[in-house]
């Protein structure tokens, strides 16, 4: 099951998609962050094997941030098809994978994700300080959650500010320049 949220602000859409129990918890924590609640409109959907409803503006470039846990339990083909179509329109898509299992279906799914997304980040064991691996899964999940929230904030701000400044630049280019 995919959890799909669209955060709209300044005429720009930031799309957040989550699949898996841990990914859904991170998804909810991101949406509760102050950064995403000020001056935005949030639309949420849950999807079973289908793709989210298309917006009326089909030429709008979008940004997608996808978080996946329990990789081998989901069918990612429809997600990859949607992302492939959106990237063909100039959209940008980043996938963050939190691997729970290391087996053949997971490796095949990861390969498919790498072929269809602009960036795929695989989050596994985190190290602190003197390269000491975190043992407690809860500590690891806490760090993964904080990392994911920070990454979502960065992508959201770049998405909103980049397109806003790009529109201002286009307006300035139209004006004649005199020396």
N, C-alpha and C positions, 0 to 999 in steps of 0.2 A: 504494500500500500504506500502510495506517495502522498505526502503532506505538502501542499503547494500554497505559498503565500506570495501575494504581489503587493509590494510597498510602493505607492505612487506619491511623488512629490515633484514640484516644479516641472510638470509635464513629462517626467521620466519614470520608467518602471524599473524597480529592482526586484528580481524574482528569486525567492528562497524556496528550495525544494529539499525535503528530508525523507529518508526511507530507513526504517529500522528503529528499534526502541531507543537506543542512545541518541541517534540522530534526531528523533522527535523531541527528546528532552532538550537538546541543544537548540533546536528550531524554536521551541517555546521560550527558552531563555533569551534568545536573540530578539524575538518580538516584544519581550517585556523590557528590553533595554531602552533607556531614555532617548537615545539617539534616534530610534526608529519610531518613537511615538509623537515627536514634536513636528507638527505641520505636515503629517503624512496621512494617507488613507491606506488602510491595510485590508486586503481581501484574502480570505482563507478558503481553501477547498481541500477535500480529501478525495483521492482518486484511486480506483481499483483497476489497474492495468490500462487506463486510458490516458490521454494527454489533456492538459488544461485547456479551457476554452480560449480561443484566440481573441485577441483584442481587435477593436474595430480599425485601428491604425496598423495595418500590416507592414508598412514600410519603416516603422519605428525600430531603431536599434535598441536592444534590451541587454541587460546584464543578468546572468544566472549564477547563483551560488548554490551548489548542490552538496548536501551532506549525506553520506551513505554509511550505515553500519549494517551488520548482518548481510554482507555482500552476496554470499552464496544462496540466500533464501529468496532473493527477488529476481524477477525477470526484468532486465534493464534494457531490453531491445526497444520498447516503445519510447522510453526516456531518451535513449541515444538517437532514435529517429527524429524526435522533436528537436533535440539540441542541434543535430546536423542541419535540419531545415532552418532553424533560427540563425545558426552561424553563417549559412549561405546568404542570409539577408544582412550580414554585418554585425550580428550580435556577438557578445563575448560570454563564454561559459567556463566556470571553474568548478571542479569537483574535488571534494575532500572525502577521502575514504578512510574509515576507521575499521580495519580488518579484524574480524572476530575469529575467523578460521583461515587456515592456510591449506587449501586443497585445490584440486583441478578446476571445479566450477568457479572458485574465487579468482584464480589466475586468468581464466578465460574472460570473466566479467571485467576484470581490471584491464585486460588488453583491449576489450571493446570500448571501455571508457576512455582510455588513452587515445584511441583512434578518433573519437568524436568530440572531445572537449579540448579547449585551448590549453588548459592546465589541469593536471590531476595530481593532487597531493595525497600521499599515503601516510597516514599517521599511525605509527605503531608505538613501540616502547620509547618513552622519553627518558632522557638522562638529566640529572641535576649535578651541578658542581663538578666533582672529580669523577665524572663519567659513571656514577653509581646509578644503576637502573632503578626506577621506582618499582617496588614490589607490590604494594597494595593496588588492586584494580581501581579502588575508589579515588586514590590520589592521582592515578593516571587519567581517569575520567574527568577529574576536576581540572587538570592542566589542559586536557583536550578541549573541554568546554570553554575555558578562558581563551585559548588560542582561537577557537572557532568564532567566538563572539568578537574578538579583536579583528580577525580577518574579515568578518561580515561588515563591521564598522568601516574598515579601510575601503573595502570594495564599494560600499554604499556611498561614502563621501566622494570617492574618485568618480563614481558614476554620476552623481548629482552635479558636482563641481565641474567635471570635465565637459559635460554636455552644455552646461550653462555658460561656461567661458567660451566654448566653441561657437555658440550662437552669437555671443557678443563680438567675437572676432569676425564672423561673417558680416555683421552689420558694419564694422569698422572698415572692412575691405571695400565696401561699396562707396565710401566717401573718397573724394579725390584728395590727394596729398600734394601740398605746395611747399616748395623749398624756400 
